[in-house]
Amino acid sequence: GSMEIKILGMGCPTCKKTAKIVEEAVQEAGINAKIEKINDLQQMASFGVLTPPGIVINGKVKCTGKVPGKQEVISWLE
């Protein structure tokens, strides 16, 4: 099955950096994941993310308000 990863952010530099790290992590982990970028404030708030960037994996908020390290993201994918 494929994982669902949502990247919550308004397209700020930090959010773009986060998206890039997540994409690289997915590639390195060799998993099948659907990455969706969400920049709608109401949708972000519905996940409880008030400080972007946020990362939601399979419906669970993994990270908010900071750019995660790639190894950290890989560890969430496994």
N, CA, C and O of each residue as an XYZ file, in Angstrom:
312
protein
N       0.830     -1.201      0.000
C       0.000      0.000      0.000
C       0.859      1.243      0.000
O       2.035      1.195      0.363
N       0.282      2.349     -0.403
C       1.091      3.549     -0.451
C       0.774      4.447      0.743
O      -0.347      4.457      1.253
N       1.779      5.196      1.174
C       1.602      6.092      2.305
C       1.047      7.407      1.810
O       1.255      7.794      0.660
N       0.344      8.082      2.683
C      -0.150      9.402      2.318
C       0.594     10.426      3.140
O       0.518     10.431      4.369
N       1.310     11.288      2.457
C       2.057     12.327      3.146
C       1.498     13.672      2.714
O       1.368     13.958      1.524
N       1.175     14.478      3.687
C       0.697     15.817      3.368
C       1.696     16.826      3.918
O       2.130     16.735      5.066
N       2.047     17.779      3.079
C       2.941     18.835      3.512
C       2.104     20.099      3.613
O       1.546     20.582      2.628
N       2.033     20.615      4.824
C       1.204     21.779      5.080
C       2.078     23.022      5.112
O       3.010     23.123      5.909
N       1.763     23.961      4.240
C       2.552     25.181      4.225
C       2.047     26.146      3.177
O       1.297     25.776      2.273
N       2.466     27.378      3.311
C       1.972     28.426      2.419
C       2.944     28.726      1.280
O       2.850     29.774      0.642
N       3.876     27.810      1.026
C       4.820     28.039     -0.049
C       5.966     28.974      0.331
O       6.625     29.546     -0.537
N       6.198     29.126      1.640
C       7.331     29.930      2.093
C       8.616     29.129      1.879
O       8.548     27.920      1.657
N       9.786     29.772      1.941
C      11.042     29.040      1.723
C      11.193     27.819      2.631
O      11.647     26.766      2.183
N      10.816     27.956      3.898
C      10.910     26.825      4.831
C      10.025     25.675      4.375
O      10.404     24.508      4.473
N       8.839     26.017      3.875
C       7.897     24.986      3.437
C       8.417     24.285      2.192
O       8.284     23.069      2.053
N       9.011     25.057      1.290
C       9.574     24.463      0.067
C      10.725     23.538      0.416
O      10.880     22.469     -0.175
N      11.539     23.965      1.392
C      12.675     23.162      1.826
C      12.173     21.850      2.447
O      12.717     20.775      2.191
N      11.131     21.966      3.262
C      10.534     20.791      3.899
C      10.030     19.818      2.835
O      10.257     18.612      2.933
N       9.346     20.344      1.818
C       8.803     19.497      0.756
C       9.932     18.748      0.052
O       9.802     17.565     -0.261
N      11.038     19.448     -0.193
C      12.172     18.847     -0.888
C      12.772     17.715     -0.039
O      13.093     16.645     -0.555
N      12.914     17.966      1.256
C      13.469     16.953      2.160
C      12.569     15.720      2.193
O      13.051     14.588      2.161
N      11.261     15.950      2.258
C      10.319     14.820      2.299
C      10.408     14.015      1.002
O      10.417     12.784      1.028
N      10.475     14.720     -0.135
C      10.556     14.019     -1.415
C      11.834     13.182     -1.494
O      11.808     12.044     -1.961
N      12.951     13.752     -1.033
C      14.218     13.014     -1.044
C      14.166     11.818     -0.100
O      14.666     10.742     -0.426
N      13.564     12.008      1.061
C      13.469     10.930      2.051
C      12.657      9.763      1.488
O      13.025      8.600      1.653
N      11.555     10.089      0.824
C      10.695      9.056      0.234
C      11.476      8.259     -0.808
O      11.393      7.032     -0.867
N      12.231      8.982     -1.625
C      13.043      8.330     -2.657
C      14.093      7.416     -2.037
O      14.271      6.273     -2.459
N      14.789      7.943     -1.022
C      15.846      7.156     -0.384
C      15.297      5.946      0.354
O      15.928      4.889      0.375
N      14.119      6.097      0.962
C      13.516      4.983      1.689
C      12.947      3.965      0.701
O      12.644      2.830      1.070
N      12.805      4.380     -0.547
C      12.307      3.491     -1.590
C      10.874      3.068     -1.365
O      10.487      1.945     -1.690
N      10.083      3.980     -0.803
C       8.686      3.620     -0.565
C       7.768      4.303     -1.565
O       8.146      5.248     -2.258
N       6.562      3.792     -1.611
C       5.556      4.335     -2.496
C       4.706      5.288     -1.659
O       3.985      4.855     -0.760
N       4.791      6.572     -1.952
C       4.035      7.528     -1.154
C       3.400      8.579     -2.046
O       3.963      9.006     -3.053
N       2.221      8.973     -1.640
C       1.518     10.034     -2.350
C       1.762     11.309     -1.552
O       1.340     11.428     -0.401
N       2.444     12.251     -2.176
C       2.750     13.495     -1.467
C       1.794     14.578     -1.949
O       1.680     14.853     -3.143
N       1.128     15.169     -1.000
C       0.153     16.203     -1.317
C       0.563     17.475     -0.584
O       0.917     17.433      0.594
N       0.513     18.595     -1.279
C       0.856     19.862     -0.627
C      -0.433     20.606     -0.322
O      -1.276     20.801     -1.196
N      -0.569     21.010      0.908
C      -1.782     21.708      1.333
C      -1.413     23.119      1.761
O      -0.593     23.311      2.659
N      -2.028     24.113      1.107
C      -1.709     25.479      1.490
C      -2.962     26.254      1.887
O      -2.996     27.484      1.875
N      -3.981     25.488      2.236
C      -5.220     26.095      2.674
C      -5.217     26.185      4.203
O      -5.113     25.171      4.894
N      -5.331     27.409      4.719
C      -5.235     27.620      6.163
C      -6.257     26.819      6.951
O      -5.939     26.260      8.001
N      -7.487     26.762      6.444
C      -8.526     26.033      7.175
C      -8.204     24.546      7.240
O      -8.414     23.895      8.263
N      -7.692     24.020      6.128
C      -7.333     22.600      6.095
C      -6.166     22.334      7.044
O      -6.133     21.319      7.740
N      -5.199     23.275      7.058
C      -4.063     23.130      7.953
C      -4.535     23.130      9.403
O      -4.093     22.315     10.214
N      -5.431     24.049      9.713
C      -5.954     24.150     11.073
C      -6.718     22.898     11.468
O      -6.729     22.513     12.637
N      -7.363     22.257     10.485
C      -8.127     21.046     10.796
C      -7.202     19.914     11.254
O      -7.645     18.983     11.928
N      -5.920     19.994     10.888
C      -4.937     19.019     11.375
C      -4.312     19.509     12.679
O      -3.515     18.804     13.298
N      -4.679     20.720     13.087
C      -4.108     21.282     14.298
C      -2.740     21.911     14.054
O      -2.000     22.186     14.998
N      -2.412     22.135     12.798
C      -1.133     22.762     12.480
C      -1.341     24.262     12.319
O      -1.992     24.711     11.376
N      -0.784     25.030     13.249
C      -0.954     26.472     13.199
C       0.332     27.170     12.783
O       0.311     28.315     12.332
N       1.450     26.471     12.938
C       2.730     27.026     12.507
C       3.300     26.147     11.416
O       3.811     25.061     11.693
N       3.218     26.604     10.178
C       3.816     25.814      9.115
C       5.336     25.896      9.189
O       5.851     26.801      9.846
N       6.068     25.007      8.558
C       5.555     23.860      7.792
C       5.122     22.717      8.695
O       5.642     22.553      9.799
N       4.177     21.936      8.222
C       3.736     20.763      8.971
C       3.810     19.543      8.075
O       3.641     19.637      6.859
N       4.065     18.392      8.691
C       4.089     17.151      7.928
C       3.108     16.181      8.561
O       3.164     15.904      9.759
N       2.215     15.674      7.737
C       1.229     14.707      8.204
C       1.442     13.419      7.425
O       1.380     13.412      6.196
N       1.693     12.329      8.141
C       1.884     11.035      7.487
C       0.769     10.094      7.915
O       0.582      9.820      9.101
N       0.026      9.601      6.914
C      -1.127      8.727      7.168
C      -2.042      9.297      8.255
O      -2.509      8.577      9.138
N      -2.284     10.604      8.169
C      -3.228     11.236      9.084
C      -2.657     11.648     10.426
O      -3.368     12.244     11.235
N      -1.387     11.345     10.684
C      -0.778     11.731     11.966
C       0.198     12.874     11.752
O       1.058     12.821     10.873
N       0.052     13.909     12.572
C       0.966     15.045     12.480
C       2.313     14.633     13.071
O       2.399     14.261     14.242
N       3.361     14.704     12.251
C       4.681     14.259     12.677
C       5.570     15.433     13.059
O       6.520     15.273     13.825
N       5.268     16.589     12.537
C       6.211     17.681     12.683
C       5.488     18.985     12.376
O       4.679     19.046     11.451
N       5.774     20.006     13.135
C       5.173     21.299     12.847
C       6.100     22.431     13.286
O       6.759     22.356     14.323
N       6.130     23.467     12.472
C       6.883     24.663     12.817
C       8.380     24.591     12.623
O       9.108     25.495     13.031
N       8.853     23.502     11.993
C      10.294     23.440     11.735
C      10.579     22.538     10.542
O       9.745     21.730     10.135
N      11.788     22.700      9.990
C      12.216     21.834      8.893
C      12.872     20.615      9.522
O      13.852     20.749     10.254
N      12.348     19.435      9.248
C      12.938     18.232      9.837
C      14.206     17.818      9.101
O      14.434     18.234      7.964
N      15.016     17.012      9.740
C      16.181     16.443      9.069
C      15.727     15.282      8.209
O      14.720     14.636      8.498
N      16.480     15.020      7.150
C      16.083     13.944      6.238
C      16.045     12.594      6.950
O      15.123     11.806      6.737
N      17.059     12.320      7.810
C      17.082     11.036      8.529
C      15.848     10.882      9.411
O      15.290      9.795      9.557
N      15.445     12.005      9.990
C      14.256     12.017     10.845
C      13.036     11.612     10.034
O      12.239     10.780     10.469
N      12.896     12.200      8.859
C      11.751     11.882      7.995
C      11.802     10.404      7.582
O      10.783      9.713      7.597
N      12.998      9.930      7.216
C      13.125      8.521      6.822
C      12.674      7.609      7.961
O      12.026      6.589      7.729
N      13.020      7.983      9.187
C      12.629      7.147     10.339
C      11.110      7.104     10.511
O      10.572      6.107     10.992
N      10.410      8.180     10.121
C       8.937      8.175     10.209
C       8.331      7.299      9.127
O       7.219      6.792      9.280
N       9.059      7.121      8.035
C       8.511      6.373      6.894
C       8.623      4.864      7.098
O       7.903      4.085      6.474
N       9.540      4.468      7.984
C       9.770      3.029      8.121
C       8.817      2.366      9.090
O       8.895      1.157      9.303
